[in-house]
Amino acid sequence: MEPYILGVSSGAACGAALAILFPHATPEAFDIELFNTSDAPVEARMTGWDVEPGTWELVQDGKARRVSFARGQELALRLPPMRPTIVRMRRAGPK
């Protein structure tokens, strides 16, 4: 399975402060494991790339929310300091 990459940006902290792993990724579902290595929370933006457009369920820290998501669209993520964060995205249906 080829990975489907999504860009994750966190402003000044991008790259140096985040460890990012995509252990599972398809156009309709993916998981992201992130680790904020800084001592402060990071406000990150995740941009869709090889994803199917529509309504998606985003689960982060056990809390689920429905979001509209497609190629080029950004979602905000808040990453707490010095701990792992798991984000699960599953396409729930068309827009």
N, C-alpha and C positions, 0 to 999 in steps of 0.2 A: 504494500500500500504506500503510495507516495504521500508525503505530508502536505497538508493544506495550510499555508502560512498566513497568519494575521499579524499585522504590524502592531506593536505595543510601544507607545511613546509616553514618557513621563517628564517631558520638559528637560530641565537641567540635569535631572537624575537619570535620564535615559541611558541604558547600557551599563553604566558603572554601578548602578544601585539595584538592578533587577537581574535575577536569574530566571530564565523562562524555558519551559519544557512543554512540548506538545506530544504527549504519549499516544494520543488517539485523535485522528482528524479525518473527516469526510466532508463533502459539501453540505451535509445535513446534520452533522453532530461532531463536536470536538470537545476535548478536555484540555485545560491549560493548567500547569503547575507553575506558580510564581513564587519567588522569594525576594522580598525587599531587604537588601543587605544594609540599608541605611538606618540611622537611629530615629528617623522621622517618618510619618506616613507619606506615601507617594500617591498623588492623583495621576492616574494613568488613563490614556485613551487607547482603546483597542479598535482597529480599523479592519473591517471585513475585506476578504479578498476572494478566495475560491469558495464562496458560500452561496447557497440558494437563497434568494430573497424571500422574505415573509415574516411571520411572527415566530419568535424564538423564545424558549424558556431559558433564562440565565439563572443558574444556581451558584451562589457564592456564600461561603460560610454557613451553609444550611438554609439560607434564605432565597426563595425563588421569586422571580419577577418575569413578566412577559414584556418583551421588547420587539420593536421593529428592527430588522437587521438585514443588510444586503452589502454587496460589494461597494467599497468606498464609504460606507456609513460608519460613524464612530459611536462607541459606547464608552461611558466613563466608568472607571473602576478605582476604588480607593483601596490601597494596599497597606496594611498595618506594618510597622517596623519590626524587623528581626524575627519574622515568622513566616511560614509557608501559607499560601492562599491557593485554594483549588477553585477553578471556575469551570463549570460544566455548561455547555450550550447544546441545546437540542431544538431542531426546527419543529415547531408545533403546528404549522400550517401556512397557507398563503396569507398575504396581508389582509 
